[in-house]
Amino acid sequence: MSYFIICGVAFAVSGLTLFSGFGLGTLLMPAFALFFPVQVAVAATAVVHLANNLFKTALVGRKADWGVVAKFALPGAVAAMFGALLLNVFATLPPVASFELGAETHEIALVELVVGILIVIFALLDLLPRFQSLAFDRKYLPIGGLVSGFFGGLSGIQGALRSAFLIKTGLEKEAFISTSTVSSVVVDVARLLVYGLSFYTTSFAGLSKDMSGLVLAATLAAFVGAFVGSRLMKKVTLRTVQIIVGVMLMFVGIGLASGLF
């Protein structure tokens, strides 16, 4: 079941991310979190996300605006490291609360509470109409990189913020997609360095066999999705998809934050 859900999400969302507001990590991280601890889910998502973005860069990255990448992605990389370090700190703290539901005892871990709340917030960005036109002036690119990079390192979710800051750069569609993809690669490399040094060796202990196969399968599924999406790169209306995604993320976020998942 884990292979079916995670690979299905990776394939579908990878293609949609080429022209949608949300990113691969927005849905893939919650999918991983249904089967593994949150910190492991964030790290596993980062591996798939980086591999997929490298593949997409090979497909569409030649039109990236490197000036925008420098202003946005370099601050984002630094902030992503701090976010990843904070995730590691949260993952080592004891549960903040516990409760009984029927015959089961549920614990609310701080890392799950924080990431769950962030998922709900990002879901609202997709659901509420007033946020659909959210955009920031080009002069705020470094700030945008810091904000989106930090949340990318902390929760693995940053697509909506990245789009909000890059959308006002005046780039053509292909250049926008290329610039966004290259920026994601820079941030992914930075946060993966921290994940690797902090909790990969400990959190993946005992999970390496199951996780490695699942990450590889999800990566391949994302590759296929990106390839299909690149062949369909045109104006697409995804409002219905975004509403469905937003509602699903709300449920997952509330479940994580409450300790039910």
C-alpha positions in Angstrom: 0.0 0.0 0.0 2.8 2.4 0.8 4.4 1.9 -2.6 1.1 2.4 -4.4 0.2 5.7 -2.5 3.6 7.3 -2.5 4.6 6.4 -6.1 1.1 7.4 -7.3 1.5 10.8 -5.6 5.0 11.2 -6.9 4.0 10.5 -10.5 0.9 12.8 -10.5 2.3 15.7 -8.5 5.6 15.7 -10.3 3.9 16.5 -13.6 1.5 19.0 -12.1 4.3 21.0 -10.4 5.6 22.2 -13.8 2.6 24.5 -14.0 0.9 24.6 -10.6 1.3 26.6 -7.5 2.1 23.7 -5.1 5.2 21.6 -5.2 6.1 17.9 -5.1 7.0 18.1 -1.4 3.6 19.6 -0.5 1.9 16.2 -1.1 4.8 13.7 -1.1 5.9 14.6 2.4 2.5 13.9 4.0 2.3 10.7 1.9 5.6 9.5 3.4 4.5 10.7 6.9 1.5 8.3 6.8 4.0 5.4 7.0 7.2 6.8 8.6 8.2 9.3 11.4 7.8 12.9 10.3 11.6 13.7 10.3 12.2 10.6 8.1 9.4 11.6 5.8 10.9 15.1 5.3 14.3 13.7 4.6 13.0 11.0 2.2 10.9 13.6 0.4 14.0 15.8 0.0 15.9 13.0 -1.8 13.0 12.4 -4.2 12.5 16.2 -4.6 16.2 16.8 -5.4 16.4 13.9 -7.9 13.2 15.0 -9.6 14.3 18.6 -9.8 17.7 17.6 -11.3 15.7 15.6 -13.9 13.4 18.6 -14.6 16.4 20.9 -14.8 17.7 18.7 -17.6 14.4 18.9 -19.3 13.5 22.6 -18.9 16.4 24.3 -17.0 18.2 25.9 -19.9 15.9 29.0 -19.7 16.6 29.8 -16.1 17.3 33.4 -15.1 20.5 33.0 -13.1 20.3 36.5 -11.7 16.9 35.6 -10.1 18.4 32.3 -8.9 21.3 34.0 -7.2 19.0 36.5 -5.4 16.4 34.0 -4.4 18.1 30.6 -4.0 21.3 31.5 -2.3 19.6 33.1 0.7 17.1 30.2 0.6 19.9 27.6 0.8 21.3 29.2 4.0 17.8 29.4 5.5 17.0 25.8 4.6 20.0 24.7 6.6 18.7 26.5 9.7 15.2 25.0 9.1 16.7 21.5 8.8 18.7 22.0 12.0 15.5 23.1 13.8 13.7 20.0 12.5 16.4 17.8 14.0 16.1 19.6 17.3 12.3 19.1 17.3 12.7 15.4 16.5 14.8 14.8 19.6 12.4 16.4 22.1 9.9 14.3 24.1 6.1 14.4 23.3 4.4 17.5 24.4 1.1 15.8 25.3 -0.7 12.5 25.1 -4.3 11.3 25.2 -6.3 8.1 25.1 -8.8 7.3 22.3 -10.6 4.1 22.9 -8.0 1.5 23.8 -5.1 3.4 22.2 -2.8 6.0 23.6 -1.8 8.7 21.2 1.3 11.0 21.8 1.7 14.4 20.2 5.3 14.9 19.3 6.6 18.4 18.9 7.9 17.7 15.4 4.5 16.3 14.3 2.7 19.3 15.9 4.9 21.9 14.1 4.9 20.1 10.7 1.1 19.4 11.0 0.4 23.1 11.7 2.6 24.1 8.7 0.7 21.7 6.4 -2.6 23.2 7.5 -1.3 26.7 6.8 0.0 25.8 3.3 -3.3 24.0 2.6 -5.1 27.3 3.4 -2.9 29.0 0.8 -4.4 26.7 -1.8 -8.0 26.9 -0.5 -8.6 30.5 0.3 -9.3 32.7 -2.9 -7.6 35.8 -1.4 -4.3 33.9 -1.4 -4.5 32.8 -5.0 -3.3 36.2 -6.1 -0.6 36.5 -3.4 2.6 37.9 -4.9 5.5 40.0 -3.8 7.6 42.6 -5.6 10.9 41.5 -7.2 12.8 43.6 -4.7 11.7 41.1 -2.0 13.4 38.1 -3.7 16.1 37.6 -1.0 13.5 37.8 1.7 11.4 35.3 -0.2 14.3 33.0 -0.5 14.9 33.1 3.2 11.3 32.5 4.1 10.6 29.7 1.6 14.0 28.1 2.2 13.5 28.0 5.9 10.1 26.3 5.7 11.5 24.0 3.1 14.2 22.8 5.5 11.8 22.6 8.4 8.8 20.9 6.8 9.7 20.0 3.2 6.9 22.3 2.0 7.7 25.5 0.2 6.2 25.5 -3.2 3.4 28.0 -2.6 5.8 30.5 -1.0 8.4 30.1 -3.8 5.7 30.7 -6.4 4.4 33.8 -4.6 7.8 35.4 -4.6 8.9 34.4 -8.1 5.6 35.1 -9.9 6.3 38.9 -9.9 9.7 38.6 -11.6 8.2 39.2 -15.0 9.6 36.0 -16.4 8.0 34.1 -19.3 6.3 30.9 -18.4 9.2 28.6 -19.5 11.8 30.9 -17.8 9.6 31.0 -14.6 9.4 27.2 -14.5 13.2 26.8 -15.2 14.1 29.4 -12.6 11.9 27.8 -10.0 13.2 24.4 -10.7 16.9 25.4 -10.5 16.2 27.4 -7.2 14.6 24.2 -5.8 17.8 22.2 -6.6 20.0 24.7 -4.7 17.7 24.6 -1.6 17.4 20.8 -1.8 21.2 20.3 -1.8 21.6 22.6 1.2 19.0 20.9 3.4 20.1 17.4 2.4 23.6 18.2 3.6 22.1 19.0 7.0 19.7 16.0 7.0 22.6 13.7 6.1 24.8 15.1 8.9 22.1 15.1 11.6 19.5 12.4 11.5 19.8 10.3 8.4 22.2 7.9 10.1 20.1 7.6 13.2 16.5 8.0 12.0 17.0 5.6 9.1 18.4 2.9 11.3 16.2 -0.1 10.9 14.3 1.5 8.1 17.0 1.6 5.4 15.9 -1.5 3.6 12.2 -0.5 3.3 13.0 3.2 2.8 15.7 2.8 0.1 13.4 0.8 -2.2 10.5 3.2 -1.6 12.6 6.3 -2.3 13.9 4.8 -5.5 10.5 3.8 -6.7 9.1 7.2 -5.8 12.0 8.9 -7.6 11.4 6.9 -10.8 7.7 7.6 -10.6 8.5 11.3 -10.3 10.8 11.2 -13.3 8.0 9.7 -15.4 5.6 12.3 -14.1 8.0 15.2 -14.9 8.6 13.8 -18.4 4.9 13.6 -19.1 4.3 17.1 -17.6 7.1 18.6 -19.7 5.3 17.3 -22.9 2.1 19.0 -21.7 3.6 22.4 -20.7 0.8 24.8 -21.6 -1.9 26.8 -19.9 -3.7 24.5 -17.5 -6.5 25.3 -15.1 -5.8 23.4 -11.9 -8.2 25.1 -9.5 -10.3 22.0 -8.9 -7.1 20.0 -8.3 -5.8 22.6 -5.8 -9.1 22.5 -3.9 -8.9 18.7 -3.6 -5.2 18.9 -2.6 -6.0 21.6 0.0 -8.7 19.6 1.7 -6.6 16.5 1.8 -3.7 18.4 3.3 -6.0 19.9 5.9 -6.9 16.4 7.1 -3.3 15.1 7.0 -2.1 18.2 8.9 -4.7 18.0 11.6 -4.1 14.3 11.9 -0.3 14.8 12.4 -0.7 17.8 14.8 -3.3 15.9 16.9 -1.2 12.8 17.2 -3.8 10.7 15.4 -1.4 9.7 12.5 
